[in-house]
Amino acid sequence: MNGWPDKNSIREAQFAGQFYSDDTVKLKKELHDFFVDIDFEGKDESENKLLRAIISPHAGYIYSGKVAAASFNQISENISYRRIFILASSHRFSFEGAAVYCSGNYKTPLGEIALDNKLAKTLVKNSTLFMDYPEAHLNEHSIEVQLPFLQYRLKHKTKIIPIVLGTQNPDTCRKIANELKSCFSKENLFIISTDFSHYPNYEEANRVDEITANAICKNSPEKLLFALKENNLLKINNLATSLCGWTSVLTLLYLTENQSLEYKKLKYLNSGDTGFYSNKRRVVGYWAMAVYEKESPFQVTEEEKKELLQKARVSVETYVQTGKRGAIINSESNGILNEKTGVFVSIYINDELRGCIGGFPQEKTLNELVQKMAVSSACDKRFDPIGKKDLENMELEISVLSPLKKINSIDEIELGKHGIYIKKNFSSGTFLPQVATKTGWDLEEFLGHCSRDKAGIGWEGWKTAEIFTYEAVIFRGIG
């Protein structure tokens, strides 16, 4: 294709000055106003839920910017994803498969946004469905217009994988989803770029877009395909499509079906709602939607408790007897041990505490972390070293921690149920839920001791710090 220098060049912004401002200052102001102007319907819903994907429109910002902001507002500003996949359906090319941008970075007026070129090339190498086809990205706006929102919203830079689908075949979408299943994990985010109805009148757009959105919320590829077919049978005047990026949305549904996930409608507008565009005879519809993990009770099964105690004991015994950490023992189950969950391990000798060390999840699974923390607990310098003779009288207490929840008021803390994590700048400290029970402290004592003794920011330091709560499943045994 003409106009494409080489496969290692930066993909320059092609639609700045058309779909959104090409002036950096004006663009930042425009984005700021979109997020400030979010009404109740589109406010952040994800504070206590794990966000897995968003659906966002790709029209000019004067038409769909408010809706796009409602989608991107679900992304926590401070979160750090391993990578972000952006799926869009081509407006210009038709080809069987998906084009992955493999070399160079994307660029907007807000700067470059890095691509995970290594993973992109791996997708192309390992599958005939993915191709290195930069031409499909050159004049495609549907990925580019998402990027300024992403750059403005996220404080931590994250690599992206931009994918343009050229197929119109549902079976190919299913196959693409199968290839991406290993990437659809909690550490990654998927952004699906699509507008909804094209060119019906204002009232018909509202009607048909509601039907399409409701079908998506059923988390069933078949039900979306059925709804799209039924929409066509309605014979709505001027309806060119009821979902222009239907192949991208369908691919997402093939990824999410049969999983414990829920789709949520956040905000709807169409081009007839903007004062700039008063024509309501021919409009385009826009939905902001998000996909979250369904909330479920935080629990650890009896089998998982037994496995964790056994592994903690083997880790301590190996270290005490050899002076070296043993190799990590792989998990025998497919449950919470394979999740990235925090844990504390306490060691008791003749019912006397001799070590207590733990941590919050980062890159390690609970299976790995419990074995690491068990050895660290055996090395707790606050207590006498554990000797070989102590092992026969050793009992372990393990506290598996639920995900952290940021609170806005200390009234949300329930003593005995919630542990607390206090963070201010680079200082932090935590108390497990059982600390309040064992000490008999009231709420202010609980906060004050954690703030002063653990975080090192003074007795009242918690008043100007971030406070998070978590719950813990606590169990004890000899392992």
C-alpha beads as a LAMMPS data file, in Angstrom:
LAMMPS data file: protein, C-alpha beads

479 atoms
478 bonds

1 atom types
1 bond types

-500.0 500.0 xlo xhi
-500.0 500.0 ylo yhi
-500.0 500.0 zlo zhi

Masses

1 110.0

Atoms # bond

1 1 1 0.000 0.000 0.000
2 1 1 1.214 3.515 -0.751
3 1 1 1.933 5.810 2.166
4 1 1 3.486 3.154 4.391
5 1 1 7.251 3.763 4.697
6 1 1 8.358 0.529 6.392
7 1 1 7.390 -1.951 9.071
8 1 1 9.558 -0.370 11.750
9 1 1 8.109 3.153 11.619
10 1 1 5.932 4.872 14.181
11 1 1 2.248 4.704 13.405
12 1 1 1.613 8.459 13.444
13 1 1 -1.756 9.888 14.441
14 1 1 -3.852 9.969 11.284
15 1 1 -7.063 11.385 12.701
16 1 1 -5.877 14.112 15.071
17 1 1 -7.501 17.311 13.895
18 1 1 -10.456 15.332 12.524
19 1 1 -11.894 13.029 15.193
20 1 1 -10.199 14.863 18.062
21 1 1 -7.966 17.885 18.618
22 1 1 -4.418 17.816 17.301
23 1 1 -3.402 20.410 19.887
24 1 1 -2.003 18.747 23.028
25 1 1 -3.257 21.382 25.450
26 1 1 -6.741 21.498 23.917
27 1 1 -6.927 17.704 23.800
28 1 1 -6.042 17.379 27.490
29 1 1 -8.649 20.009 28.361
30 1 1 -11.249 18.196 26.250
31 1 1 -10.504 14.867 27.936
32 1 1 -10.547 16.491 31.376
33 1 1 -13.982 17.938 30.692
34 1 1 -15.338 14.584 29.526
35 1 1 -14.326 12.855 32.748
36 1 1 -15.542 15.709 34.956
37 1 1 -18.873 15.746 33.148
38 1 1 -19.639 12.056 33.705
39 1 1 -23.147 11.820 35.139
40 1 1 -24.409 9.277 37.651
41 1 1 -25.126 6.658 34.998
42 1 1 -21.507 6.529 33.899
43 1 1 -19.691 6.962 37.195
44 1 1 -17.022 4.533 38.320
45 1 1 -18.596 1.140 38.989
46 1 1 -15.367 -0.800 39.248
47 1 1 -13.973 0.266 42.628
48 1 1 -14.810 -3.060 44.261
49 1 1 -14.970 -5.192 41.116
50 1 1 -12.284 -6.613 38.879
51 1 1 -12.585 -5.014 35.441
52 1 1 -11.807 -7.363 32.545
53 1 1 -12.954 -5.443 29.454
54 1 1 -14.669 -2.290 28.241
55 1 1 -16.669 -1.486 25.116
56 1 1 -16.095 2.055 23.886
57 1 1 -17.256 4.057 20.831
58 1 1 -14.875 5.348 18.173
59 1 1 -16.648 8.340 16.638
60 1 1 -15.472 11.936 16.732
61 1 1 -15.131 13.160 20.305
62 1 1 -17.814 15.836 19.867
63 1 1 -20.284 13.014 19.292
64 1 1 -19.126 10.119 21.461
65 1 1 -16.500 11.544 23.834
66 1 1 -18.804 11.557 26.856
67 1 1 -19.718 7.926 26.298
68 1 1 -16.104 6.859 25.786
69 1 1 -15.157 8.610 29.034
70 1 1 -17.796 6.583 30.879
71 1 1 -16.096 3.398 29.662
72 1 1 -12.555 4.504 30.457
73 1 1 -13.646 5.835 33.837
74 1 1 -14.077 2.210 34.926
75 1 1 -10.300 1.770 34.691
76 1 1 -8.562 2.577 37.960
77 1 1 -6.076 5.404 37.424
78 1 1 -3.393 3.695 39.498
79 1 1 -3.729 0.204 38.090
80 1 1 -0.835 -1.356 36.209
81 1 1 -1.850 -3.867 33.550
82 1 1 0.683 -6.178 32.012
83 1 1 -0.727 -5.291 28.617
84 1 1 -3.912 -3.925 27.045
85 1 1 -5.479 -5.530 23.982
86 1 1 -7.490 -3.245 21.699
87 1 1 -9.793 -4.996 19.231
88 1 1 -11.401 -3.153 16.343
89 1 1 -13.205 -4.216 13.162
90 1 1 -11.745 -2.829 9.952
91 1 1 -13.676 -0.098 8.155
92 1 1 -11.532 -0.298 5.012
93 1 1 -10.172 -3.799 4.462
94 1 1 -11.690 -7.249 4.225
95 1 1 -9.448 -10.220 4.973
96 1 1 -9.846 -13.525 6.739
97 1 1 -8.236 -13.110 10.138
98 1 1 -6.801 -10.272 12.209
99 1 1 -4.005 -7.780 11.624
100 1 1 -1.629 -7.260 14.547
101 1 1 0.605 -4.207 14.602
102 1 1 4.032 -5.761 15.169
103 1 1 6.748 -3.112 14.842
104 1 1 7.108 0.404 16.145
105 1 1 4.643 2.239 18.404
106 1 1 1.397 4.148 17.997
107 1 1 1.547 7.911 18.464
108 1 1 -1.019 10.581 19.396
109 1 1 -0.681 14.273 20.315
110 1 1 -0.170 13.029 23.905
111 1 1 2.951 11.110 22.878
112 1 1 3.901 7.575 21.933
113 1 1 2.179 4.573 23.446
114 1 1 4.365 1.493 23.504
115 1 1 3.392 -1.777 21.876
116 1 1 4.289 -5.242 23.089
117 1 1 5.979 -6.044 19.800
118 1 1 7.384 -9.317 21.120
119 1 1 3.965 -10.749 21.951
120 1 1 2.505 -9.342 18.732
121 1 1 5.115 -11.179 16.679
122 1 1 4.521 -14.341 18.715
123 1 1 0.799 -14.220 17.855
124 1 1 1.643 -13.907 14.169
125 1 1 4.256 -16.648 14.303
126 1 1 2.072 -19.173 16.124
127 1 1 -1.229 -18.727 14.289
128 1 1 -2.377 -18.467 10.684
129 1 1 -5.254 -16.258 11.878
130 1 1 -2.981 -13.374 12.876
131 1 1 -0.911 -11.483 10.334
132 1 1 1.611 -8.667 10.301
133 1 1 -0.426 -6.312 8.128
134 1 1 0.405 -2.687 9.043
135 1 1 -1.641 -1.318 6.148
136 1 1 -4.802 -2.348 7.968
137 1 1 -3.813 0.009 10.800
138 1 1 -2.707 3.011 8.742
139 1 1 -6.063 4.584 7.882
140 1 1 -8.122 2.864 10.587
141 1 1 -9.469 5.302 13.169
142 1 1 -11.191 2.881 15.546
143 1 1 -8.043 2.005 17.525
144 1 1 -6.392 5.420 17.355
145 1 1 -9.300 7.312 18.937
146 1 1 -9.199 5.063 22.025
147 1 1 -5.577 5.885 22.816
148 1 1 -5.819 9.482 24.089
149 1 1 -8.435 8.332 26.629
150 1 1 -6.106 5.559 27.728
151 1 1 -3.089 7.871 27.934
152 1 1 -5.034 10.456 29.910
153 1 1 -6.616 7.976 32.311
154 1 1 -3.702 5.703 33.251
155 1 1 -0.882 7.001 35.430
156 1 1 1.273 3.925 34.751
157 1 1 2.380 3.294 31.188
158 1 1 1.169 -0.016 29.803
159 1 1 2.019 -1.752 26.554
160 1 1 -0.773 -2.348 24.087
161 1 1 -1.601 -4.995 21.483
162 1 1 -3.678 -3.355 18.695
163 1 1 -5.631 -5.848 16.598
164 1 1 -7.775 -5.030 13.547
165 1 1 -10.225 -7.742 12.515
166 1 1 -10.826 -8.083 8.796
167 1 1 -13.181 -11.033 8.937
168 1 1 -16.953 -11.056 8.592
169 1 1 -17.173 -14.721 9.563
170 1 1 -18.484 -15.597 13.065
171 1 1 -16.586 -18.893 13.031
172 1 1 -13.335 -17.022 12.430
173 1 1 -14.157 -14.760 15.389
174 1 1 -14.552 -17.867 17.515
175 1 1 -11.177 -19.176 16.352
176 1 1 -9.498 -15.821 17.030
177 1 1 -10.979 -15.860 20.542
178 1 1 -9.593 -19.356 21.105
179 1 1 -6.138 -18.109 20.127
180 1 1 -6.463 -15.203 22.586
181 1 1 -7.863 -17.195 25.537
182 1 1 -4.467 -17.469 27.263
183 1 1 -4.175 -13.663 27.071
184 1 1 -7.637 -13.039 28.510
185 1 1 -6.434 -13.008 32.102
186 1 1 -6.779 -10.766 35.141
187 1 1 -3.428 -9.103 34.485
188 1 1 -4.568 -7.863 31.050
189 1 1 -7.401 -5.588 29.911
190 1 1 -9.386 -5.833 26.672
191 1 1 -10.811 -2.733 24.976
192 1 1 -13.419 -3.326 22.273
193 1 1 -13.943 -0.458 19.843
194 1 1 -17.395 -0.150 18.307
195 1 1 -20.272 2.173 17.576
196 1 1 -23.828 0.860 17.533
197 1 1 -26.643 1.699 15.081
198 1 1 -25.839 3.681 11.949
199 1 1 -28.278 6.131 10.386
200 1 1 -31.794 5.331 11.694
201 1 1 -33.765 8.209 13.166
202 1 1 -33.293 9.224 16.801
203 1 1 -36.158 7.178 18.269
204 1 1 -35.357 4.028 16.290
205 1 1 -31.685 4.294 17.295
206 1 1 -32.647 4.336 20.950
207 1 1 -34.840 1.278 20.449
208 1 1 -32.491 -0.881 18.413
209 1 1 -29.392 0.044 20.417
210 1 1 -31.135 -1.055 23.616
211 1 1 -31.938 -4.412 22.005
212 1 1 -28.318 -4.891 20.916
213 1 1 -26.859 -3.865 24.273
214 1 1 -29.220 -6.197 26.135
215 1 1 -28.140 -9.065 23.889
216 1 1 -24.487 -8.362 24.648
217 1 1 -25.250 -8.364 28.369
218 1 1 -26.470 -11.957 28.112
219 1 1 -22.842 -13.003 27.545
220 1 1 -23.761 -15.329 24.690
221 1 1 -22.344 -15.117 21.149
222 1 1 -25.408 -16.889 19.773
223 1 1 -27.797 -14.404 21.376
224 1 1 -25.878 -11.449 19.935
225 1 1 -25.920 -12.982 16.453
226 1 1 -29.645 -13.656 16.829
227 1 1 -30.307 -10.050 17.934
228 1 1 -28.358 -8.642 14.978
229 1 1 -30.369 -10.843 12.616
230 1 1 -33.652 -9.809 14.239
231 1 1 -32.675 -6.134 14.030
232 1 1 -32.276 -6.498 10.266
233 1 1 -35.717 -8.085 10.030
234 1 1 -37.252 -5.018 11.682
235 1 1 -36.746 -3.173 8.372
236 1 1 -35.832 0.059 10.146
237 1 1 -35.445 2.843 7.617
238 1 1 -31.784 3.746 6.878
239 1 1 -30.383 1.187 9.363
240 1 1 -27.062 0.240 7.757
241 1 1 -25.847 -1.737 10.787
242 1 1 -26.860 -2.104 14.420
243 1 1 -23.264 -2.766 15.547
244 1 1 -20.448 -1.673 13.250
245 1 1 -17.766 -3.523 15.259
246 1 1 -19.851 -6.659 15.686
247 1 1 -16.948 -9.007 14.906
248 1 1 -14.865 -7.478 17.696
249 1 1 -17.739 -7.670 20.195
250 1 1 -18.478 -11.226 19.085
251 1 1 -14.830 -12.177 19.650
252 1 1 -15.065 -10.780 23.185
253 1 1 -18.215 -12.808 23.827
254 1 1 -16.436 -15.969 22.700
255 1 1 -13.768 -15.097 25.278
256 1 1 -16.205 -14.427 28.119
257 1 1 -18.982 -17.013 27.603
258 1 1 -19.302 -19.645 30.320
259 1 1 -17.132 -17.564 32.656
260 1 1 -18.240 -15.943 35.899
261 1 1 -18.376 -12.488 34.321
262 1 1 -21.083 -9.851 34.008
263 1 1 -21.655 -7.162 31.397
264 1 1 -22.930 -3.792 32.559
265 1 1 -24.419 -0.965 30.537
266 1 1 -22.927 2.350 31.672
267 1 1 -24.048 5.175 29.414
268 1 1 -25.887 5.658 26.126
269 1 1 -26.086 8.580 23.725
270 1 1 -26.448 8.955 20.003
271 1 1 -25.286 11.704 17.702
272 1 1 -28.694 13.328 17.925
273 1 1 -28.048 14.102 21.605
274 1 1 -25.267 16.561 20.858
275 1 1 -26.082 20.208 20.337
276 1 1 -23.489 20.319 17.578
277 1 1 -25.467 17.859 15.460
278 1 1 -29.148 18.735 15.478
279 1 1 -30.196 16.321 12.742
280 1 1 -32.175 13.534 14.420
281 1 1 -33.326 11.942 11.184
282 1 1 -30.019 10.077 10.675
283 1 1 -27.975 9.299 13.780
284 1 1 -25.267 6.949 15.077
285 1 1 -25.599 5.254 18.472
286 1 1 -22.932 4.870 21.194
287 1 1 -22.875 2.618 24.262
288 1 1 -20.332 2.514 27.074
289 1 1 -20.175 -0.973 28.573
290 1 1 -17.911 -2.872 30.943
291 1 1 -17.203 -6.475 31.832
292 1 1 -16.475 -7.375 35.446
293 1 1 -15.824 -10.518 37.391
294 1 1 -18.928 -11.477 39.322
295 1 1 -18.627 -10.959 43.040
296 1 1 -18.420 -14.220 44.930
297 1 1 -17.781 -15.064 48.589
298 1 1 -14.077 -15.159 49.412
299 1 1 -13.359 -18.679 50.588
300 1 1 -10.740 -21.414 50.782
301 1 1 -11.860 -25.052 50.637
302 1 1 -10.815 -27.613 53.249
303 1 1 -8.674 -29.365 50.651
304 1 1 -6.931 -26.088 49.789
305 1 1 -6.325 -25.331 53.470
306 1 1 -4.741 -28.762 53.928
307 1 1 -2.523 -28.283 50.888
308 1 1 -1.380 -24.830 52.035
309 1 1 -0.526 -26.062 55.547
310 1 1 1.428 -29.008 54.159
311 1 1 3.437 -26.836 51.792
312 1 1 4.153 -24.253 54.476
313 1 1 5.389 -26.976 56.824
314 1 1 7.612 -28.606 54.175
315 1 1 9.075 -25.175 53.365
316 1 1 9.901 -24.450 57.024
317 1 1 11.306 -27.933 57.683
318 1 1 13.493 -27.856 54.573
319 1 1 14.934 -24.493 55.519
320 1 1 15.529 -25.327 59.197
321 1 1 17.162 -28.687 58.375
322 1 1 19.292 -27.586 55.395
323 1 1 19.650 -23.827 55.734
324 1 1 18.373 -23.463 52.166
325 1 1 15.039 -22.749 50.589
326 1 1 13.491 -25.742 48.880
327 1 1 12.190 -25.734 45.323
328 1 1 8.643 -24.464 44.895
329 1 1 6.156 -27.337 44.913
330 1 1 3.575 -27.021 42.155
331 1 1 -0.108 -26.728 43.046
332 1 1 -2.208 -29.869 43.078
333 1 1 -5.493 -27.991 42.566
334 1 1 -6.968 -25.490 40.100
335 1 1 -8.537 -23.125 42.648
336 1 1 -7.327 -20.222 44.734
337 1 1 -3.750 -21.526 44.978
338 1 1 -3.280 -20.413 41.386
339 1 1 -4.653 -16.926 42.054
340 1 1 -2.528 -13.910 42.942
341 1 1 -3.690 -13.522 46.530
342 1 1 -1.975 -12.172 49.642
343 1 1 -1.060 -14.415 52.562
344 1 1 0.494 -14.276 56.040
345 1 1 2.140 -17.281 57.696
346 1 1 2.535 -17.415 61.499
347 1 1 4.636 -20.028 63.290
348 1 1 3.773 -21.175 66.815
349 1 1 6.035 -23.367 68.981
350 1 1 4.194 -24.793 71.999
351 1 1 1.483 -22.216 71.299
352 1 1 4.005 -19.330 71.483
353 1 1 4.355 -17.037 68.462
354 1 1 7.818 -17.407 66.912
355 1 1 7.391 -15.732 63.542
356 1 1 4.839 -13.945 61.385
357 1 1 5.575 -12.690 57.880
358 1 1 3.301 -12.111 54.916
359 1 1 2.721 -10.062 51.830
360 1 1 0.205 -8.801 49.324
361 1 1 0.061 -10.265 45.814
362 1 1 2.285 -8.956 43.057
363 1 1 3.509 -11.415 40.464
364 1 1 3.390 -14.566 42.618
365 1 1 0.472 -16.935 43.007
366 1 1 -0.791 -17.944 46.448
367 1 1 0.900 -21.325 45.949
368 1 1 4.297 -19.671 45.483
369 1 1 3.765 -16.930 48.044
370 1 1 2.776 -19.206 50.935
371 1 1 5.958 -21.243 50.507
372 1 1 8.076 -18.095 50.364
373 1 1 6.374 -16.484 53.371
374 1 1 6.673 -19.677 55.436
375 1 1 10.472 -19.567 55.148
376 1 1 10.516 -15.828 55.802
377 1 1 8.432 -16.397 58.937
378 1 1 10.993 -18.937 60.124
379 1 1 13.613 -16.187 59.737
380 1 1 11.628 -13.484 61.562
381 1 1 14.352 -11.531 63.402
382 1 1 11.930 -10.370 66.078
383 1 1 12.008 -13.871 67.570
384 1 1 14.552 -16.523 68.521
385 1 1 15.618 -18.712 65.587
386 1 1 13.641 -21.908 65.086
387 1 1 15.734 -25.021 65.633
388 1 1 15.320 -28.598 64.512
389 1 1 13.921 -29.635 67.911
390 1 1 11.204 -26.992 67.589
391 1 1 9.740 -28.624 64.495
392 1 1 7.992 -31.425 66.402
393 1 1 6.088 -28.825 68.461
394 1 1 5.375 -26.476 65.536
395 1 1 1.911 -25.353 64.546
396 1 1 1.167 -23.040 61.636
397 1 1 -1.473 -20.359 61.189
398 1 1 -2.185 -19.181 57.663
399 1 1 -4.218 -16.096 56.750
400 1 1 -5.260 -15.948 53.091
401 1 1 -6.172 -12.378 52.173
402 1 1 -8.971 -11.125 49.976
403 1 1 -8.249 -8.333 47.444
404 1 1 -7.621 -4.878 48.906
405 1 1 -10.556 -2.461 48.956
406 1 1 -9.901 1.266 49.270
407 1 1 -12.275 2.918 51.729
408 1 1 -13.486 6.503 51.975
409 1 1 -14.464 6.404 55.646
410 1 1 -13.154 4.506 58.670
411 1 1 -16.795 3.739 59.428
412 1 1 -16.459 1.042 56.756
413 1 1 -14.008 -0.898 58.976
414 1 1 -15.532 -3.738 60.981
415 1 1 -13.224 -4.791 63.806
416 1 1 -12.490 -8.492 63.820
417 1 1 -13.661 -8.865 60.218
418 1 1 -11.389 -6.459 58.364
419 1 1 -7.648 -6.194 58.215
420 1 1 -6.263 -2.752 57.369
421 1 1 -3.507 -1.589 55.052
422 1 1 -2.355 2.013 55.501
423 1 1 -0.267 3.673 52.798
424 1 1 1.226 7.153 52.588
425 1 1 3.808 7.926 49.926
426 1 1 6.409 5.149 50.235
427 1 1 5.437 4.121 53.776
428 1 1 2.911 1.399 54.511
429 1 1 1.811 -1.018 57.202
430 1 1 -0.873 -3.584 57.861
431 1 1 -2.680 -5.397 60.654
432 1 1 -4.506 -8.663 60.103
433 1 1 -8.183 -8.842 61.193
434 1 1 -7.342 -11.020 64.196
435 1 1 -5.070 -8.336 65.677
436 1 1 -8.057 -6.265 66.806
437 1 1 -9.653 -9.336 68.366
438 1 1 -6.509 -10.454 70.226
439 1 1 -5.597 -6.982 71.546
440 1 1 -9.077 -5.706 72.323
441 1 1 -8.252 -2.367 70.692
442 1 1 -11.003 -0.021 69.629
443 1 1 -11.043 1.390 66.094
444 1 1 -8.821 4.411 66.751
445 1 1 -6.291 2.270 68.618
446 1 1 -6.305 -0.221 65.759
447 1 1 -5.621 2.570 63.266
448 1 1 -3.172 4.424 65.496
449 1 1 -0.983 1.410 66.270
450 1 1 -0.892 0.388 62.623
451 1 1 -0.109 3.918 61.520
452 1 1 2.658 4.458 64.086
453 1 1 4.077 0.990 64.701
454 1 1 3.732 -0.539 61.251
455 1 1 3.680 2.276 58.704
456 1 1 5.935 4.602 60.729
457 1 1 3.913 7.716 59.940
458 1 1 2.821 8.639 63.468
459 1 1 -0.223 7.875 65.580
460 1 1 -2.514 10.123 63.547
461 1 1 -0.791 9.536 60.220
462 1 1 -3.732 7.454 59.022
463 1 1 -5.861 10.599 58.844
464 1 1 -3.951 11.789 55.762
465 1 1 -3.100 8.361 54.327
466 1 1 -4.859 5.938 51.990
467 1 1 -6.640 3.173 53.911
468 1 1 -7.559 -0.197 52.466
469 1 1 -9.450 -3.076 54.031
470 1 1 -9.358 -6.772 53.338
471 1 1 -10.760 -9.941 54.813
472 1 1 -8.840 -13.068 55.721
473 1 1 -9.583 -16.764 55.799
474 1 1 -7.632 -17.916 58.873
475 1 1 -6.865 -21.548 59.638
476 1 1 -4.392 -23.389 61.786
477 1 1 -2.806 -26.821 61.931
478 1 1 0.368 -28.836 62.107
479 1 1 0.531 -29.266 58.323

Bonds

1 1 1 2
2 1 2 3
3 1 3 4
4 1 4 5
5 1 5 6
6 1 6 7
7 1 7 8
8 1 8 9
9 1 9 10
10 1 10 11
11 1 11 12
12 1 12 13
13 1 13 14
14 1 14 15
15 1 15 16
16 1 16 17
17 1 17 18
18 1 18 19
19 1 19 20
20 1 20 21
21 1 21 22
22 1 22 23
23 1 23 24
24 1 24 25
25 1 25 26
26 1 26 27
27 1 27 28
28 1 28 29
29 1 29 30
30 1 30 31
31 1 31 32
32 1 32 33
33 1 33 34
34 1 34 35
35 1 35 36
36 1 36 37
37 1 37 38
38 1 38 39
39 1 39 40
40 1 40 41
41 1 41 42
42 1 42 43
43 1 43 44
44 1 44 45
45 1 45 46
46 1 46 47
47 1 47 48
48 1 48 49
49 1 49 50
50 1 50 51
51 1 51 52
52 1 52 53
53 1 53 54
54 1 54 55
55 1 55 56
56 1 56 57
57 1 57 58
58 1 58 59
59 1 59 60
60 1 60 61
61 1 61 62
62 1 62 63
63 1 63 64
64 1 64 65
65 1 65 66
66 1 66 67
67 1 67 68
68 1 68 69
69 1 69 70
70 1 70 71
71 1 71 72
72 1 72 73
73 1 73 74
74 1 74 75
75 1 75 76
76 1 76 77
77 1 77 78
78 1 78 79
79 1 79 80
80 1 80 81
81 1 81 82
82 1 82 83
83 1 83 84
84 1 84 85
85 1 85 86
86 1 86 87
87 1 87 88
88 1 88 89
89 1 89 90
90 1 90 91
91 1 91 92
92 1 92 93
93 1 93 94
94 1 94 95
95 1 95 96
96 1 96 97
97 1 97 98
98 1 98 99
99 1 99 100
100 1 100 101
101 1 101 102
102 1 102 103
103 1 103 104
104 1 104 105
105 1 105 106
106 1 106 107
107 1 107 108
108 1 108 109
109 1 109 110
110 1 110 111
111 1 111 112
112 1 112 113
113 1 113 114
114 1 114 115
115 1 115 116
116 1 116 117
117 1 117 118
118 1 118 119
119 1 119 120
120 1 120 121
121 1 121 122
122 1 122 123
123 1 123 124
124 1 124 125
125 1 125 126
126 1 126 127
127 1 127 128
128 1 128 129
129 1 129 130
130 1 130 131
131 1 131 132
132 1 132 133
133 1 133 134
134 1 134 135
135 1 135 136
136 1 136 137
137 1 137 138
138 1 138 139
139 1 139 140
140 1 140 141
141 1 141 142
142 1 142 143
143 1 143 144
144 1 144 145
145 1 145 146
146 1 146 147
147 1 147 148
148 1 148 149
149 1 149 150
150 1 150 151
151 1 151 152
152 1 152 153
153 1 153 154
154 1 154 155
155 1 155 156
156 1 156 157
157 1 157 158
158 1 158 159
159 1 159 160
160 1 160 161
161 1 161 162
162 1 162 163
163 1 163 164
164 1 164 165
165 1 165 166
166 1 166 167
167 1 167 168
168 1 168 169
169 1 169 170
170 1 170 171
171 1 171 172
172 1 172 173
173 1 173 174
174 1 174 175
175 1 175 176
176 1 176 177
177 1 177 178
178 1 178 179
179 1 179 180
180 1 180 181
181 1 181 182
182 1 182 183
183 1 183 184
184 1 184 185
185 1 185 186
186 1 186 187
187 1 187 188
188 1 188 189
189 1 189 190
190 1 190 191
191 1 191 192
192 1 192 193
193 1 193 194
194 1 194 195
195 1 195 196
196 1 196 197
197 1 197 198
198 1 198 199
199 1 199 200
200 1 200 201
201 1 201 202
202 1 202 203
203 1 203 204
204 1 204 205
205 1 205 206
206 1 206 207
207 1 207 208
208 1 208 209
209 1 209 210
210 1 210 211
211 1 211 212
212 1 212 213
213 1 213 214
214 1 214 215
215 1 215 216
216 1 216 217
217 1 217 218
218 1 218 219
219 1 219 220
220 1 220 221
221 1 221 222
222 1 222 223
223 1 223 224
224 1 224 225
225 1 225 226
226 1 226 227
227 1 227 228
228 1 228 229
229 1 229 230
230 1 230 231
231 1 231 232
232 1 232 233
233 1 233 234
234 1 234 235
235 1 235 236
236 1 236 237
237 1 237 238
238 1 238 239
239 1 239 240
240 1 240 241
241 1 241 242
242 1 242 243
243 1 243 244
244 1 244 245
245 1 245 246
246 1 246 247
247 1 247 248
248 1 248 249
249 1 249 250
250 1 250 251
251 1 251 252
252 1 252 253
253 1 253 254
254 1 254 255
255 1 255 256
256 1 256 257
257 1 257 258
258 1 258 259
259 1 259 260
260 1 260 261
261 1 261 262
262 1 262 263
263 1 263 264
264 1 264 265
265 1 265 266
266 1 266 267
267 1 267 268
268 1 268 269
269 1 269 270
270 1 270 271
271 1 271 272
272 1 272 273
273 1 273 274
274 1 274 275
275 1 275 276
276 1 276 277
277 1 277 278
278 1 278 279
279 1 279 280
280 1 280 281
281 1 281 282
282 1 282 283
283 1 283 284
284 1 284 285
285 1 285 286
286 1 286 287
287 1 287 288
288 1 288 289
289 1 289 290
290 1 290 291
291 1 291 292
292 1 292 293
293 1 293 294
294 1 294 295
295 1 295 296
296 1 296 297
297 1 297 298
298 1 298 299
299 1 299 300
300 1 300 301
301 1 301 302
302 1 302 303
303 1 303 304
304 1 304 305
305 1 305 306
306 1 306 307
307 1 307 308
308 1 308 309
309 1 309 310
310 1 310 311
311 1 311 312
312 1 312 313
313 1 313 314
314 1 314 315
315 1 315 316
316 1 316 317
317 1 317 318
318 1 318 319
319 1 319 320
320 1 320 321
321 1 321 322
322 1 322 323
323 1 323 324
324 1 324 325
325 1 325 326
326 1 326 327
327 1 327 328
328 1 328 329
329 1 329 330
330 1 330 331
331 1 331 332
332 1 332 333
333 1 333 334
334 1 334 335
335 1 335 336
336 1 336 337
337 1 337 338
338 1 338 339
339 1 339 340
340 1 340 341
341 1 341 342
342 1 342 343
343 1 343 344
344 1 344 345
345 1 345 346
346 1 346 347
347 1 347 348
348 1 348 349
349 1 349 350
350 1 350 351
351 1 351 352
352 1 352 353
353 1 353 354
354 1 354 355
355 1 355 356
356 1 356 357
357 1 357 358
358 1 358 359
359 1 359 360
360 1 360 361
361 1 361 362
362 1 362 363
363 1 363 364
364 1 364 365
365 1 365 366
366 1 366 367
367 1 367 368
368 1 368 369
369 1 369 370
370 1 370 371
371 1 371 372
372 1 372 373
373 1 373 374
374 1 374 375
375 1 375 376
376 1 376 377
377 1 377 378
378 1 378 379
379 1 379 380
380 1 380 381
381 1 381 382
382 1 382 383
383 1 383 384
384 1 384 385
385 1 385 386
386 1 386 387
387 1 387 388
388 1 388 389
389 1 389 390
390 1 390 391
391 1 391 392
392 1 392 393
393 1 393 394
394 1 394 395
395 1 395 396
396 1 396 397
397 1 397 398
398 1 398 399
399 1 399 400
400 1 400 401
401 1 401 402
402 1 402 403
403 1 403 404
404 1 404 405
405 1 405 406
406 1 406 407
407 1 407 408
408 1 408 409
409 1 409 410
410 1 410 411
411 1 411 412
412 1 412 413
413 1 413 414
414 1 414 415
415 1 415 416
416 1 416 417
417 1 417 418
418 1 418 419
419 1 419 420
420 1 420 421
421 1 421 422
422 1 422 423
423 1 423 424
424 1 424 425
425 1 425 426
426 1 426 427
427 1 427 428
428 1 428 429
429 1 429 430
430 1 430 431
431 1 431 432
432 1 432 433
433 1 433 434
434 1 434 435
435 1 435 436
436 1 436 437
437 1 437 438
438 1 438 439
439 1 439 440
440 1 440 441
441 1 441 442
442 1 442 443
443 1 443 444
444 1 444 445
445 1 445 446
446 1 446 447
447 1 447 448
448 1 448 449
449 1 449 450
450 1 450 451
451 1 451 452
452 1 452 453
453 1 453 454
454 1 454 455
455 1 455 456
456 1 456 457
457 1 457 458
458 1 458 459
459 1 459 460
460 1 460 461
461 1 461 462
462 1 462 463
463 1 463 464
464 1 464 465
465 1 465 466
466 1 466 467
467 1 467 468
468 1 468 469
469 1 469 470
470 1 470 471
471 1 471 472
472 1 472 473
473 1 473 474
474 1 474 475
475 1 475 476
476 1 476 477
477 1 477 478
478 1 478 479
